Amino acid sequence: MSKKIVIIDDDIDLCTLLTKTLQTEGYQVKACHCGETGLAEAITGDYQLVVLDIMLPKLSGFEVLTGIRQRSNVPVLMLTAKDGEIDKVSGLRMGADDYMTKPFSNHEFLARVASLLRRYTVFNTSGELPVQVLDIGKLRIDPLRHEVRTEHGVIKLTAKEFDLLYFLARNQGRVFTKKQIYRSVWDDEYAFDDNNIMVHIRRLRKKIEPDPENPIYILTVWGVGYKFGGDPA
C-alpha cells in the first residue's frame, strides 16, 4: 500500500509541484492551503507524513504543529523561508522532525521524505520492528510499542525523538559524533545540520532526564559528540 502524505502550504503552485513530484514516486498526496483545514486533515486522515509550511492563513504552521503533536507522533517536515533560522529552531523545539529551507530541489525533497517515511515505517510495522526492549536505569524503551516509560509514566516523543533516543540507548556507552548521529538517525549525511541535532538532544533531555541541566542519560562528550550513559539506580 502506498504511503499517504498531506501537504499544508498556501503556495498553490508549490503544492502542485510537490504533489506531482510525490505522485511520480507512488505516494498518495493531499494538499491543503490553510492551517485550519490542514490540521483537521492531518489528524483525521491517517497520514504517514505531514509536509508543513510555517506561514499559513487562519492557523500558523506552529499552531498546526502543536495541534498535531497533541494527537499524533506522525513525522512532520517543516518548510521555512531562507532567512528563517529562528523559525527552524522553534519548529524543532515544538516537535517537528526535520525542516527544509525554500527553495529546495526535488531530489533533496524526495530524499528527506523517503528518510522520514522509512524510519516511521520501521517503528510502526510489526514485521520490521526491532525486538529489543531496553531497560536502562529508570527508562524503559520499547520499540514494539514505540513507547518510552520513566518512573512518572509514558513519555510522549515524536518519531524522530524516539529514533534518536533508541539509537543512542542501544549503543550505550559508545561515543558518536554529530555527523555519525545524523547519518544514522536522519539517514542523510549530505544534509548534515548541527543545529537540528542539538535541538533534538535538548528536547529529549527535557523529556527524559530527571534534571535536564545535569543529564545522566544523554551525555555530551566535549569536542567529540554524545553518548548514552544511564542511571544505575
C-alpha positions as CSV (number, residue, x, y, z in Angstrom):
1,M,0.0,0.0,0.0
2,S,1.4,3.4,-1.0
3,K,2.2,5.9,1.8
4,K,-0.1,8.8,2.4
5,I,1.3,12.4,2.6
6,V,-0.5,15.6,3.4
7,I,1.0,18.9,2.2
8,I,-0.1,22.0,4.1
9,D,1.0,25.2,2.3
10,D,-0.8,28.2,0.9
11,D,1.5,28.4,-2.1
12,I,-0.7,26.6,-4.7
13,D,2.0,26.4,-7.3
14,L,4.4,24.8,-4.9
15,C,1.8,22.4,-3.7
16,T,1.1,21.4,-7.3
17,L,4.7,20.8,-8.0
18,L,5.3,18.8,-4.8
19,T,2.2,16.8,-5.3
20,K,3.2,15.8,-8.8
21,T,6.7,15.0,-7.6
22,L,5.5,12.7,-4.9
23,Q,2.8,11.1,-7.0
24,T,5.5,10.2,-9.6
25,E,7.2,8.2,-6.7
26,G,3.9,6.4,-6.0
27,Y,2.8,8.3,-2.9
28,Q,-0.8,9.3,-2.2
29,V,-1.0,13.1,-1.7
30,K,-3.5,15.5,-0.4
31,A,-2.9,19.3,-0.4
32,C,-4.4,21.8,2.0
33,H,-4.0,25.6,1.7
34,C,-4.8,26.9,5.1
35,G,-3.8,25.9,8.6
36,E,-7.3,25.2,9.8
37,T,-8.1,22.7,7.0
38,G,-4.7,21.3,7.1
39,L,-4.8,20.5,10.8
40,A,-8.2,18.8,10.5
41,E,-6.9,16.7,7.6
42,A,-3.6,15.8,9.3
43,I,-5.3,14.5,12.5
44,T,-8.1,12.5,10.8
45,G,-6.6,11.3,7.5
46,D,-4.3,8.5,8.7
47,Y,-1.2,10.0,7.1
48,Q,2.4,8.7,7.3
49,L,3.9,12.2,6.8
50,V,2.9,15.8,7.1
51,V,4.7,18.5,5.0
52,L,4.0,21.8,6.7
53,D,4.7,25.4,5.8
54,I,5.1,28.0,8.6
55,M,3.3,30.9,7.0
56,L,-0.4,29.9,6.7
57,P,-3.7,31.6,6.8
58,K,-6.2,31.0,9.7
59,L,-3.7,28.9,11.7
60,S,0.1,29.3,11.6
61,G,2.3,26.3,10.9
62,F,3.4,26.4,14.6
63,E,-0.3,26.2,15.7
64,V,-0.9,23.3,13.3
65,L,2.2,21.6,14.6
66,T,1.1,22.0,18.2
67,G,-2.4,20.5,17.3
68,I,-0.8,17.5,15.5
69,R,1.6,16.8,18.4
70,Q,-1.3,16.7,20.9
71,R,-2.7,13.8,19.0
72,S,0.0,12.1,16.9
73,N,3.7,11.3,16.5
74,V,3.4,11.3,12.7
75,P,6.6,12.7,11.2
76,V,6.4,16.4,10.3
77,L,8.7,18.0,7.7
78,M,8.5,21.8,8.1
79,L,9.2,24.2,5.2
80,T,10.9,27.5,6.2
81,A,12.0,30.7,4.5
82,K,15.6,31.2,3.5
83,D,16.3,33.6,6.5
84,G,14.0,31.8,8.9
85,E,16.7,30.4,11.4
86,I,14.5,31.3,14.4
87,D,11.6,29.5,12.7
88,K,13.7,26.4,12.2
89,V,14.7,26.2,15.8
90,S,11.2,26.9,17.1
91,G,9.7,24.2,14.8
92,L,12.2,21.6,16.0
93,R,11.5,22.5,19.7
94,M,7.8,22.2,19.2
95,G,8.1,18.7,17.7
96,A,9.0,18.9,14.0
97,D,11.1,16.0,12.9
98,D,13.0,17.8,10.1
99,Y,12.9,21.0,8.1
100,M,13.8,22.3,4.6
101,T,14.7,25.8,3.6
102,K,13.0,27.2,0.5
103,P,13.9,27.0,-2.3
104,F,15.0,23.3,-2.5
105,S,15.5,20.7,-5.2
106,N,13.1,17.9,-5.9
107,H,15.9,15.5,-5.3
108,E,16.6,16.7,-1.8
109,F,12.9,16.9,-1.0
110,L,12.3,13.3,-2.1
111,A,15.4,12.2,-0.1
112,R,14.1,13.8,3.1
113,V,10.6,12.4,2.6
114,A,11.9,8.9,2.0
115,S,14.2,9.1,5.1
116,L,11.3,10.2,7.4
117,L,8.9,7.6,6.0
118,R,11.5,4.8,6.2
119,R,12.1,5.5,9.9
120,Y,8.4,5.8,10.7
121,T,7.6,2.6,8.9
122,V,10.3,0.6,10.6
123,F,8.9,1.6,14.1
124,N,5.3,1.1,13.2
125,T,5.1,-2.0,11.1
126,S,5.1,-5.2,13.1
127,G,7.0,-7.3,10.5
128,E,10.0,-4.9,10.5
129,L,10.3,-3.8,14.1
130,P,13.4,-4.2,16.2
131,V,12.5,-6.6,19.1
132,Q,14.9,-5.5,21.8
133,V,13.3,-3.7,24.7
134,L,15.9,-1.6,26.5
135,D,15.8,-1.1,30.3
136,I,18.4,1.4,31.4
137,G,18.2,3.0,34.8
138,K,14.6,4.1,35.2
139,L,14.0,4.2,31.5
140,R,12.2,1.5,29.5
141,I,12.4,2.0,25.8
142,D,10.1,-0.3,23.8
143,P,10.4,-0.2,20.0
144,L,7.5,-2.6,19.6
145,R,5.1,-0.1,21.2
146,H,7.2,2.9,20.1
147,E,7.0,3.8,23.8
148,V,9.2,5.3,26.5
149,R,8.5,5.0,30.2
150,T,10.0,6.6,33.2
151,E,9.1,6.3,36.8
152,H,6.5,9.0,36.1
153,G,4.8,7.1,33.3
154,V,4.8,7.1,29.5
155,I,6.8,10.0,27.9
156,K,5.4,11.3,24.6
157,L,8.1,11.5,21.9
158,T,8.0,12.4,18.3
159,A,9.1,9.8,15.7
160,K,12.5,11.4,15.3
161,E,13.0,11.9,19.1
162,F,12.3,8.2,19.5
163,D,14.7,7.3,16.7
164,L,17.4,9.4,18.3
165,L,16.9,8.0,21.8
166,Y,16.7,4.4,20.6
167,F,19.9,4.7,18.5
168,L,21.9,6.2,21.4
169,A,20.5,3.8,24.0
170,R,21.1,0.6,22.1
171,N,24.7,1.7,21.7
172,Q,25.0,2.6,25.3
173,G,28.5,3.9,26.2
174,R,29.6,4.4,22.7
175,V,30.5,7.9,21.6
176,F,29.1,9.3,18.4
177,T,30.0,12.5,16.5
178,K,27.1,14.7,15.4
179,K,27.7,13.6,11.8
180,Q,27.6,9.9,12.7
181,I,24.3,10.5,14.5
182,Y,22.9,12.5,11.6
183,R,23.9,9.7,9.2
184,S,22.4,7.0,11.3
185,V,19.2,8.7,12.5
186,W,18.4,11.1,9.7
187,D,19.8,8.8,7.1
188,D,21.0,11.8,5.2
189,E,24.7,12.6,5.6
190,Y,24.9,15.2,2.9
191,A,22.3,17.4,4.6
192,F,24.0,17.3,8.0
193,D,22.7,20.0,10.3
194,D,24.4,20.6,13.6
195,N,21.6,22.8,14.9
196,N,19.0,20.1,14.2
197,I,20.8,17.6,16.3
198,M,21.3,20.0,19.2
199,V,17.7,21.0,19.3
200,H,16.5,17.3,19.3
201,I,19.0,16.5,22.1
202,R,17.8,19.4,24.2
203,R,14.1,18.4,23.7
204,L,14.9,14.8,24.7
205,R,16.7,15.8,27.8
206,K,13.8,17.9,28.9
207,K,11.5,14.9,28.5
208,I,13.6,12.0,29.9
209,E,16.2,13.5,32.3
210,P,15.4,13.9,36.0
211,D,17.5,17.1,35.8
212,P,17.9,18.3,32.2
213,E,20.7,20.6,33.2
214,N,22.7,17.7,34.7
215,P,21.8,14.8,32.3
216,I,22.5,11.2,33.3
217,Y,21.3,9.5,30.1
218,I,22.3,11.6,27.1
219,L,25.8,12.8,27.9
220,T,27.9,15.4,26.0
221,V,31.5,14.3,25.3
222,W,33.0,17.7,24.8
223,G,34.8,18.1,21.5
224,V,33.5,14.8,20.2
225,G,29.7,14.3,20.3
226,Y,27.3,12.4,22.5
227,K,26.9,9.1,24.2
228,F,24.2,7.3,26.2
229,G,25.1,6.8,29.9
230,G,22.4,5.6,32.3
231,D,21.4,5.9,35.9
232,P,22.4,2.7,37.7
233,A,19.8,3.2,40.4
